[in-house]
Amino acid sequence: MFRAVFHQGVATLIVAGLAWFWAGPHAALSAALGGAAVFVPNLLFAMSLWAAAKSGRASVTRFFVGEFIKVVATLALLAIVAGAYRDLHWLALLAGLIVALKANLFVILIKA
């Protein structure tokens, strides 16, 4: 579970680096913020699941509530970024967001 979050973080850093190379620092920050909007809620969700499993209080309800909170947090972070960062580079933000969302799929495809 933490390995998947690690891959999302690495993918976000790679996209931010590529965005810096192609479009400059505002694009790199936009890509990093797009990826972080996925990475941070996923990390908190993974930590929550890990703690629940360790304490023996894991349940399907806890999983679905945590997943719902994760989705709402991702959308809230994206809304905050869109409203607060004036030099937002939308293409880079979407690239960071999509690559972070699909990082686990890329890892599965590479290992298969």
CORLIN-V603928 format. One record per pair of residues at least 24 apart in sequence whose ideal C-beta (glycine too) atoms are under 8 Angstrom apart, sorted by sequence separation. I is the first residue (numbers start at 1). J is the second residue. If there is no record, write none. Layout:
<<I/J> <I/J>>
This chain:
<<11/35> <12/36> <45/69> <45/70> <9/35> <12/38> <44/70> <8/35> <12/39> <41/69> <42/70> <41/70> <44/73> <8/38> <9/39> <41/71> <8/39> <41/73> <40/73> <41/74> <5/39> <8/42> <38/74> <41/77> <5/42> <37/74> <40/77> <4/42> <5/43> <37/77> <5/46> <36/77> <37/78> <4/46> <2/46> <34/78> <37/81> <1/46> <34/81> <1/49> <2/50> <33/81> <1/50> <33/85> <30/85> <29/85> <30/87> <29/87> <30/88> <31/89> <34/92> <30/89> <34/93> <38/97> <30/90> <33/93> <34/94> <36/96> <37/97> <26/87> <31/92> <34/95> <35/96> <39/100> <26/88> <27/89> <30/92> <31/93> <34/96> <35/97> <38/100> <26/89> <30/93> <33/96> <34/97> <37/100> <38/101> <27/91> <28/92> <31/95> <32/96> <35/99> <27/92> <31/96> <35/100> <23/89> <26/92> <30/96> <34/100> <23/92> <19/89> <19/92> <19/95> <15/92> <19/96> <15/95> <16/96> <15/96> <12/96> <15/99> <14/99> <15/100> <12/99> <11/99> <12/100> <11/100> <12/103> <8/100> <11/103> <10/103> <8/103> <11/106> <7/103> <8/104> <7/104> <4/103> <7/106> <4/104> <7/107> <4/107>>
